[in-house]
Structures are given as structure tokens and as C-alpha cells.
Amino acid sequence: MVGMAAHWRRAGLVFLAVFAILVSACGGGATTAPTEAPATEAPASEAPATEAPPADLGETTLGSNESDEVPKGAVAATVEYCQQQAGITVKINTTDHNTFQNQISSYLQGTPDDIVKWFAANRMKFFADQGLVAPIDDVWTDIEQYMTPGLKAASTASDGKLYFVPVYFYPWVVLYRKSLFEEKGYTIPATMDQFKALGDKMKADGLVPLAFGDKDGWPAMGTFDILNMRLNGFQFHQDLMAGKAKWTDPKTKAVFEKWAEILPYFQEGAPGRTWQDAAKAALVDKIAGMYFLGTFAIEQAGDAADDVGFFPFPYFNNEWDSEKAIDAPTDGFMLSKAPKNIEAAKAFLRCVGTPEAQVTYVTYPGIGSVAVSPMADTSNYTNVQKMSAEILKNAGSLAQFLDRDTRADFAGPSGMQGFLLSFLNDPGQDLDKFLSGIQAYYDSLPPL
């Protein structure tokens, strides 16, 4: 991959980001956007160089959780690019997304693939701290030039070593069909009062204001995150995720009280509906007027993708409005604890850490994510990606996501997934008892 870095320099173009990369890591903060600088060109007298083809390092394997058609295709395109660049062969083993997510602990303890597609921050740290993935500091020696301090922090475990190569991220936003808003004369709501007024109009027009599906357990986490950050601020949210704040705190109770208040605007039956079905209802069939989810939901819109717009979740006219906090999960790759072909696996990781490989991933047709590298060429971004970049640039604080900012054994089916489903099934339940149960579960977990 040293040759790839040299090729990048000889190409003579440096593409700087149009957006800030602000990645939190277990209660961490944010970074600021780099200052845009003009592209520089190599001297005209510089002679073109020729590179020897990369050595054949053999086959490595990749365990991927991207089972949906569009991201599965993006993984395949990125693998194809890196095979050519790094002189490797990569065999992709794809598992259903939620099955992969729920069984990853046993998978990593068994005989996993050499490379594992996974998530930054606490979701990576949890397995690194258990010795289930291998450090890749030598890989970072080559790719750090393409990254930011925030990305490095999100890739670092408790021992100070690096275990993760970030590739792309995306904002959680309120999605809508532009043609529907134009047809009905709807305007984008900036505050919660405006959101409720719009929701009442949509109901009167026979629409569900906000699509919702939580059959897989994790989508509701995004709603909790945004309500908590809007009502209590980014730092309280991070402290709650890290166990420094309590679930029995009145501030946490206020989140569920507000959620119960606005649930009538959400699509009923969420515990029995997948996020894909909810996305199709909101984005394709126009049964729902809006949908709060990550921009990956646009992948479900197909030919209607260009008709999808989005905006940040409404604000509450309080002291936290200025933070403009949102969830912006970061995805990438890890190295398993005992790879069968470590040289080929690390060659792949070096490749996906480059701006070119990241752009290969995010410019696959239908992808709504954006490359994490501030050096990525954004000239071929879609309108969706340009809007994503703008929202990420304007956000003051970025959280990773509930199941990434907290410990994995608390976030899973026996923990917050189950608790949130319990709330959705019975939002009128005794919240003090409900929250005491969450705190008791957290306290029962073994020390990290």
C-alpha cells in the first residue's frame, strides 16, 4: 500500500472535505472541519513513474453483515477494487445483518473470517478489550494520513492500540418525499411544535405522519438518542451511555414521557414491522409522510431515490438547540484475532483506508453514506450525499448510536432492544418501575 500512497501523491490532486468529521468515542467529543485548500499540481517537469504490479499475497476472507442488495453490492465493488490494488483475493462470506449482529460474540470466539465488517467506537472496543480482534497499528501507520483525530479516537481501544479502519458514515435524519410535500403544500418543520402541527395535517389527509418499524430491535434506539440529545444535551446522552448518568434520572424519564406524548404520530405496530417495510411505506408508497432513520433507508426507494429529501429532527426551543446533535454511525472493518492470511488481510485494510477505496464504496449506485476521509473526492456524490455532507458539516455534536456508544452486552436483545420494545408495546406503563428495571440490568453486568 506504500505504492498506493505514492500513486496518490503523483496524481497531484488533494481533495479536502466539505464537511466536518466529528466522531465520538465512548463519551468523547468532536473534531472540527478541515479548512478547504486549493488543489495543488505536481511540477510539469516531474517524469511519470511506473509501478510494478502488486505482489500476489493470496486469499483472505471477509465476514460481512451487509445482506441487503445495495450495501452488499458496495462491499463487492470495494473488494474488487482492493483486489486489483493490493494483489489479493478476497472471499466474501455474507450473513443476514441482524443475525450477524446478534451472534457476533460467538462468531468471533469461534473461527471467524480474517476481516470482519463492523462498527466504530464502543462496538469495536468491546471486542478489542476481550482480545477477540487483533490490533492494526501498523496498518494505521500507512492510512493515518487520510484520517482525522476523531476517526483515530473512534478506532482506538482501551489499551491505546488501533483495531478498526473506518470507511463511511451517515446521518440519522427525517426523510420525506419531495413530490408529496409539494403536492400537499407541506413545509419542513424546524421545531417540535411545527412537527406536531404538520403531523395533524397529515392525519387529516389520511397519511401516517411518521413511519416506524422496530422488529429488529435497534431502530427505536435512534429515536431514543435524538429525543435524549434534544431534551438533555449531548453530554448527558454520552454520560448515560457510559454508565456515568443513571436511567432513573428524571432527565431520562422526561425522554420517555415526551416519546409517549408524540407516539400517536408514529406508525402503529412498530414491533412487528421491519425497517425496510417502514421505509417502503414512507418513501415509496406514500402511506407515511416522513420517516426518521439513517440515510441508508433511501436504498429502499429505488427509482424514487431522487425524490427523497431529508432534514434534521425538529428542535425543542431549549438550550440544547445550538448543539444540533445527531447520530452519525461510522462503519468499517476489523482484523480477527487469528487471521489465516494476515498479510493479505492487512493489505485489504490498508486499501479500504484510502480515499479512493472509500469513494468506491459510497459511490456504488443507491448508497447514501459518505466517505469518512477528508481527502475523499466528492465530485461524483449524489444529491443525497451532498445533503448528508451538509448536515454532517453543520452538526455541532455527533453520537455514534445507542448500541455503539454503550457496552454491547447492555444494548442487545436482553438489554435495551428488549426494554425499548417493552416501552413501545406499553407506553403507558409505570415509567419509574420501567427505568428502575433498566438500571438494575445495567448494574448486574460484569465489569468491563
C-alpha positions, 0 to 999 in steps of 0.5 A: 500500500506504500505504492498506493500512497505514492500513486496518490501523491503523483496524481497531484490532486488533494481533495479536502472535505466539505464537511466536518468529521466529528466522531465520538468515542465512548463519551468523547467529543468532536473534531472540527472541519478541515479548512478547504485548500486549493488543489495543488499540481505536481511540477510539469517537469516531474517524469511519470513513474511506473509501478510494478504490479502488486505482489500476489499475497493470496486469499483472505476472507471477509465476514460481512453483515451487509445482506441487503442488495445495495450495501452488499453490492458496495462491499463487492465493488470495494473488494474488487477494487482492493483486489486489483490494488493490493494483489489479493483475493478476497472471499466474501462470506455474507450473513443476514445483518441482524443475525450477524449482529446478534451472534457476533460474540460467538462468531468471533470466539469461534473461527471467524473470517480474517476481516470482519465488517463492523462498527466504530467506537464502543462496538469495536472496543468491546471486542478489542478489550476481550482480545477477540480482534487483533490490533492494526497499528501498523496498518494505521501507520500507512492510512493515518494520513487520510484520517482525522483525530476523531476517526483515530479516537473512534478506532482506538481501544482501551489499551491505546492500540488501533483495531478498526479502519473506518470507511463511511458514515451517515446521518440519522435524519427525517426523510420525506418525499419531495413530490408529496410535500409539494403536492400537499403544500407541506413545509419542513418543520424546524421545531417540535411544535411545527412537527406536531402541527404538520403531523395533524395535517397529515392525519387529516389527509389520511397519511401516517405522519411518521413511519416506524418499524422496530422488529429488529430491535435497534431502530427505536434506539435512534429515536431514543438518542435524538429525543435524549440529545434534544431534551438533555444535551449531548453530554448527558446522552454520552454520560448515560451511555457510559454508565456515568448518568443513571436511567432513573434520572428524571432527565431520562424519564422526561425522554420517555414521557415526551416519546409517549406524548408524540407516539400517536404520530408514529406508525402503529405496530412498530414491533412487528414491522421491519425497517425496510417495510417502514421505509417502503411505506414512507418513501415509496408508497406514500402511506407515511409522510416522513420517516426518521432513520439513517440515510441508508433507508433511501436504498429502499426507494429505488427509482424514487431515490431522487425524490427523497429529501431529508432534514434534521429532527425538529428542535425543542426551543431549549438550550440544547438547540445550538448543539444540533446533535445527531447520530452519525454511525461510522462503519468499517472493518476489523482484523480477527484475532487469528487471521489465516492470511494476515498479510493479505488481510492487512493489505485489504485494510490498508486499501479500504483506508484510502480515499479512493477505496472509500469513494468506491464504496459510497459511490456504488449506485443507491448508497447514501453514506459518505466517505469518512476521509477528508481527502475523499473526492466528492465530485461524483456524490449524489444529491443525497450525499451532498445533503448528508455532507451538509448536515454532517458539516453543520452538526455541532455534536455527533453520537455514534448510536445507542448500541455503539456508544454503550457496552454491547452486552447492555444494548442487545436483545436482553438489554435495551432492544428488549426494554425499548420494545417493552416501552413501545408495546406499553407506553403507558406503563409505570415509567419509574418501575420501567427505568428502575428495571433498566438500571438494575440490568445495567448494574448486574453486568460484569465489569468491563 
